[in-house]
């Protein structure tokens, strides 16, 4: 029942770069201004793969404090980029995966992050030119776990959902892809490995098996 896959849509944080620890440290730094000591548990619950806006809204509710979104985004993003410059680590094997797919499939990014950070990361590790399309939080009304980002990606690619496959590292990301009717391969990272991936079409513990031939099995 497999339709020919024409596009592979990658999540960014946790798939292409192991950046969740840096996002956590940057958000923690930004919230310190408000006297809030963000815990890892709070970040895992409200932040991972759900977008920074969701994190700050939930923290605002929990601590009953008004958060200046423009200010906290600016401080957090500046800190993230500062940290990333010193910690540029693509996930082990992902560059080889991208090279394997390049020229065989259209490659896209679907991220709940903000565009500036997505572009910054892709340029820093010299792979931005591998992607024909980048869809971020600014392009949709709702980020993951809602399906909007994947629906928008298919629309802009001009492809049917059956012609696309998603590569995700989180339960939230899998839910987003499957909600859009897109098949999904999960490759959990350290921050997400204990999440529920029962909705994924397949779960891999590394990128070792993920190549063009593997995609053909879908």
N, C-alpha and C positions, 0 to 999 in steps of 0.2 A: 504493500500500500504506500510505498515510498514515492514521494514526488521528487523530482530532481532539484537538489539544493543549488541555488544560484548565489546566495549571499550568506555570509557568516557575520553575525552581529555580536560584538564583544562588549561586555561590561568593562569598565576601566579599573576602578579601585577594588583591589583584591584579586583581579584577574590579570591585568597587564602589569600593574605595579602593586607591590605589597605595601600600600600606602595607608591602610586603616590606622596603624599605630601613630602615623604622623598626623592624620586628621584628628585623632583623639587628643594628642598633645597640643595641637593648635587650638582646638575648641576649648580645651581646659585652660589654656593661656588666655583666650579671649574672655571667658566667663569669670576669670579671676578678678577682672575690673569691677565686676558686680558683687564681689564677695562670695561667689559660688565656687566651691571646690568640686568640679565635675568628677564623678567616679567612673571607673571602667564599666561597672555594672550599668550605670545610667547611659553611658555611650553605646554599649552593646544593645540595650533595650530600645533606645530612642533614635540612635544615630546611624548605625551600620546599615548601609544600602538604602536608607530612607530619606537621605538628603539633610543638609544642615538646617533648613527651615523647620523641618519637623522636630529636630533635636531642640532647637531654641524655643519653639512653641511649647513643647512638653516640659522643658525645664522652667519656663516662665510660669506655667500652670502649677507645677510642683512646688516651687519656692515662692509663689505669689509675688513675682517681681516683674516690672515692666522692662522689657529688653528692647533697646534701640537696634532694630534689625540691621539697618545700614551700617552702624558703627561696629557691631559684633561680627558681621560678615567681613568688613574691611580688615579688622584686626586679625581675625581667624585666617583669612586667605593670605594676608601678608606673612603671617607666622608659618603657615603651611609651606608657602613657596620658599621661605628661608630655610626651613627644615629639610625640604625636598632636595634643595641644592646640595646638601651635605649627605643625603641618604638616597641616592638615585639607584634603586634596585628593582629592575624588572623581575617578575616572578621567574623562577628557574624553569627554563624550557619554553617560555611564551614567545620569545623572539623567533625561535626555530619553528614554532607553530605558525606564526604570522608569515614567515618566509615560505613555509610549505603551502599555505593557502593562496599567497599572492600570485595573481595571474590566472588562478583557477576559479576563484570566487570573488565576487564583489565584497569588500570588507567595510564594515561600519562600526561606529561606536555608539552605544546607547547608555548614557550615564545620568544618574540623578545629581551629579555634581554640577557646579557652575562652569560655563564655557571657558572662562579665563583659566581656571585651574586645569581643565581637561586639555586645552591647547598647550599650556605650559608643560604639562607632564609629557605629552606626546612629542613635543619639540625637544625636550631635554634628553629623551632617550632615542631621538632621531628616527621615529617611525610614523610621524604625522602623514607623510606622503603615501603611506600604504593604505590609507582609509579614504574611501570615496565620499563618506557621509559621517557627520558627527551630530548626534542629537543629544541635547542636554536639558537640564531642568528649565532653562529659559524658553524652551521650545514647546512646552506642554503645560496644561493646566494642573495636572497631578503627576507626581513622580511615583516611582516604585513604592509599594507593591501594585499600584494601579497599572493597567496595561497601556496607558497613553503613550509612553516613550517608544514601545515596540510597535504600536499601531502607526505612530507617526513615522517611524523608521521605514516600515513597509510602504507606506504611502509615498514618501519621498524617494525611495528606491524604485518605485513603480513596479513592485513585485507583490505577488500573492503571498499570504502568510505561510502557505505550504512550501514556498520556494526559499524560505529563510530558516536559519537555525541560530539559536542564541547560546552564548557561552557565559555562564554566570557562576558566582562563588557564594551566593547567599540565598536563603529561603525566600527573602523578599524579592530578589531578582528573578528567581525561578517562577514565583507566583505572577510577577509582571509579564514575563514572556508567555507563560501558559495561558494567562488570562487573555492575551492577544491572539491565542491560537497558534503560537509558534513552538516548534519542538525545541527542547532545551537540554544542553549538556551542563551538568554542574561539576565544577572543580573547586571544592571548598578551600579556603585559606585558613590560616591559623586562627583568625578572629571568628570564623564562621563554621568551623568543622563540626561543632556539636549541634548545629541547627537541623531542622527536619527537611530532608530533600526528597521526600516520597513523591512529590509531584514532578520531579525531573524525569526525563526520558532515560537518562543514564547518569551515573555519578562516578567520576574518576578521582583517584587520589593524587594524580600528578598529570602533567601534560605529555608524558612519554608516549601514550597510545594515540594522542590526538593529532591526526594528520589528514591529508586529503583522502586517503583510502578509507580511513575510519568514517569520515563524513559520508562517503558513498553508501555506507550501510544503512543510512537513514533514508 
